[in-house]
Amino acid sequence: MDSTLEMMIVVPTYRRFQYLRDCLMALDALNDKTNFSIFVADNSLQKEISEDFRSALPAFTRPFTYEILDRSGLSYARNYALKKCNAPYIAYIDDDAFVDQGWVDEIMIAFKQWNAGVVGGKVLPIWEEKKPDWLEGGDLLGSLAILDWGDECRAITDYEWLIGASIAYETQVLQDIGGFDENLGRKGNILLCHEEMDVNLKIASRRKSVMYCGKATSKHVIQKERITQNWFCENAFWDGISRYIQTEKLDASCFSENDFTGLVGDCKQALLNRQDTNDFPRLMDEISNFKLLGHASFKKLALHTRNANNLGAIIQLLDRFVVMEDKYAALKDQMTQQETMFRDQLVQQGAVFQDKLDQQAVVFQNQQNQQTQQAAMFQDQLAQQTAVLQEQLTQQAARLTSLRNALRHPLAWLWKKLFRISPDKC
């Protein structure tokens, strides 16, 4: 991991080259203090067009990588970039989104202040055509990847969400949970979804904050083909399928291309039977019905696929279960024996440890007694030396007194020294 690089910004793209260039230029024009790189994961499956587009790009001031993938799928592209990530944080934006100045710095502040595992930003719309009168309500705008929970930075509530058009993760946390579920997320024109919701729930279960940062703002192009009632109904159809895959934890790779083609046909047939309306409650009911239709269609397909393709696998699974049951019983006996052996070893080691503790306690007590005796001897020696020193001081004081008197009466002192008698007695 590059020690100087703080974030890698990933732009997964699928055949939207008309927006991608402006998206990349907006990123490279950021004057944020955070050191970041740009990584494009092109899963358009149009190699020549992708190579021509990549060759025509100007030089970037930030570290820049453009890789052309051999598989489509939004979750696959995100996971591919995650494996390549060499920074502690990884961010994802849509190829038709344009970040504002300060976007990276504000996200980094949220990560560092809130122990966040994921941070999502505010996403405002750029309408290619005038917003229709019937388009209102937070749920519908959320389907268009528009998000505005205010200007503050805070944890989201149970009734709020983040969107993948502007979102960032702690790299290690995202890697630890296995990245994005590749059974979810858009694949070409198949509008599967909920891969971010699935990841964010897993991160929240690890006691990491899921944060919304209102100051990290970006703008998202709302293509004219998305502001039709049919598009919202089709999106709801695939939303129902995505929820079924997510809740049942299905492996979508076991379904053939013909299976998904059949689902597309079911959706188109249902769209032919509806008419646009200016009645918003009626529109919401229709969208809910398409969601239920998608859920029911995929459930029927899943049950049919399981019954048709998995009968032999079920028989083999039962045989394997019997074998595994025997292995489990043997493993259980082995574990019981190992547990008994471990318990005995633990008791023995505990006794040995207690003996060592007792021995060390005796040694410590002996050392303490020796130190007490040495302290008493030292005290006696100190008292003796103090007495001797006191005696010496007394003698010195007497001598000083005698000398002082002699200096006061020098003739008397001399007389005494010469005749060893007192002058008074002469």
Residue pairs with C-beta under 8 A, 6 or more apart in sequence:
1 86
1 87
1 88
2 86
2 87
4 35
5 35
5 36
5 37
5 63
5 86
5 87
6 34
6 35
6 36
6 87
6 88
6 89
6 108
7 34
7 35
7 36
7 37
7 87
7 88
7 89
7 90
7 91
7 104
7 107
7 108
7 168
8 36
8 37
8 38
8 39
8 81
8 84
8 85
8 86
8 87
8 89
8 90
8 91
8 171
9 27
9 36
9 37
9 38
9 39
9 90
9 91
9 92
9 93
9 104
10 39
10 40
10 41
10 77
10 78
10 81
10 82
10 85
10 90
10 91
10 92
10 93
11 20
11 23
11 24
11 27
11 38
11 39
11 40
11 41
11 92
11 93
11 94
11 95
12 41
12 43
12 74
12 77
12 78
12 81
12 92
12 94
12 95
13 20
13 40
13 41
13 42
13 43
13 44
13 77
13 95
14 43
14 44
14 72
14 74
14 95
14 186
14 188
15 44
15 46
16 95
16 96
17 49
17 53
19 95
19 96
19 221
20 40
20 53
20 95
20 96
21 53
21 57
22 98
23 93
23 94
23 95
23 96
23 97
23 98
24 38
24 40
24 57
24 60
26 98
26 99
27 38
27 62
27 93
27 99
28 38
28 60
28 61
28 62
28 64
30 36
30 99
30 101
30 103
30 104
31 101
32 101
32 102
32 103
32 104
32 105
33 105
34 104
34 105
34 108
36 62
36 87
36 91
36 104
37 62
37 63
37 64
37 65
37 86
37 87
38 60
38 62
38 63
38 64
38 65
39 64
39 65
39 67
39 81
39 84
39 85
40 54
40 65
40 66
40 67
41 67
41 69
41 77
41 78
41 80
41 81
42 50
42 54
42 66
42 67
42 68
42 69
42 77
43 69
43 71
43 72
43 73
43 74
43 76
43 77
44 50
44 68
44 72
45 70
45 71
45 72
45 188
47 68
50 68
51 68
54 66
54 68
57 66
65 84
67 80
67 84
69 76
69 77
69 80
72 187
72 188
73 182
73 185
73 186
73 187
73 188
74 164
74 180
74 185
74 186
74 187
74 195
75 179
75 180
75 181
75 182
75 183
75 184
75 185
75 195
76 182
76 185
78 92
78 179
78 180
78 185
78 195
79 179
79 180
79 182
81 90
81 92
82 90
82 171
82 174
82 175
82 179
82 180
85 171
87 171
88 170
88 171
88 172
89 107
89 108
89 111
89 168
89 169
89 170
89 171
90 168
90 169
90 171
90 174
91 104
91 107
91 167
91 168
91 169
92 164
92 167
92 168
93 99
93 165
93 166
93 167
93 218
94 145
94 164
94 165
94 166
94 220
96 220
96 221
96 223
97 123
97 145
97 165
97 166
97 218
97 219
97 220
97 221
98 126
98 218
98 219
98 220
99 166
99 217
99 218
100 217
100 218
100 219
102 215
102 216
103 121
103 166
103 216
103 217
103 218
104 216
106 121
106 153
106 213
106 215
106 216
107 119
107 121
107 168
107 213
107 216
109 153
109 213
110 116
110 119
110 153
110 211
110 213
110 216
111 119
111 168
111 170
113 153
114 153
114 155
114 209
114 211
115 208
115 209
116 170
116 208
116 209
116 210
116 211
117 169
117 170
117 173
117 174
117 203
117 204
117 206
117 208
117 209
117 210
118 162
118 167
118 168
118 169
118 170
118 173
118 199
118 200
118 203
118 208
118 209
118 210
118 211
119 167
119 168
119 211
119 212
119 213
119 216
120 147
120 156
120 162
120 163
120 166
120 167
120 168
120 211
120 212
120 213
121 147
121 166
121 167
121 212
121 213
121 214
121 216
121 217
121 218
122 147
122 148
122 149
122 151
122 166
122 212
122 213
122 214
122 215
122 216
122 217
122 218
123 145
123 146
123 147
123 148
123 163
123 165
123 166
123 217
123 218
123 219
123 220
124 146
124 148
124 217
124 218
124 219
124 220
125 131
125 141
125 144
125 146
125 219
125 220
125 222
126 219
126 220
126 221
126 222
127 222
127 227
128 221
128 222
128 223
128 224
129 224
129 227
131 227
132 227
133 278
134 229
134 277
134 278
134 280
134 283
135 141
135 227
136 280
137 280
137 284
139 284
140 232
140 287
142 161
142 163
143 232
143 235
143 236
144 220
144 222
144 226
144 227
145 163
145 164
145 165
145 220
146 220
146 222
147 161
147 162
147 163
147 165
147 166
148 214
149 156
149 160
149 212
149 214
150 214
151 214
151 215
152 214
153 211
153 212
153 213
153 214
153 215
154 211
154 212
155 209
155 210
155 211
155 212
156 162
156 210
156 211
156 212
160 212
161 197
161 200
162 196
162 200
162 210
162 212
163 196
164 195
164 196
165 218
165 220
166 216
166 218
166 220
167 196
169 199
169 203
170 208
173 203
173 206
173 208
174 199
174 203
176 206
177 199
177 202
177 203
177 206
179 199
180 195
180 196
180 198
180 199
181 195
181 198
181 199
181 246
182 253
183 192
183 245
183 250
183 251
183 252
183 253
184 192
184 193
184 194
184 195
184 198
184 242
184 245
184 246
184 252
185 192
185 193
185 195
186 192
186 193
190 238
190 260
190 264
191 234
191 235
191 237
191 238
191 239
192 238
192 241
192 242
192 245
192 252
193 235
193 238
193 239
193 242
194 239
194 242
194 243
194 246
197 246
198 246
200 210
203 210
204 210
225 231
229 274
229 276
229 277
229 283
229 286
230 271
230 274
232 283
232 287
233 270
233 271
233 274
233 286
233 287
233 290
234 267
234 271
234 290
236 287
236 288
236 290
236 291
236 294
237 266
237 267
237 270
237 290
237 291
237 293
237 294
237 297
238 267
238 294
239 291
239 294
240 290
240 291
240 292
240 293
240 294
240 295
240 296
240 298
241 263
241 294
241 295
241 297
241 298
243 291
243 295
244 250
244 294
244 295
244 298
244 299
244 302
245 252
245 298
248 302
250 302
254 305
254 309
255 301
255 302
255 305
259 301
259 305
262 301
263 294
263 297
263 298
263 301
266 293
266 297
267 290
267 293
267 294
270 290
270 293
274 286
277 283
277 286
405 413
406 413
411 423
412 423
415 421
415 423
415 426
416 422
416 423
419 426
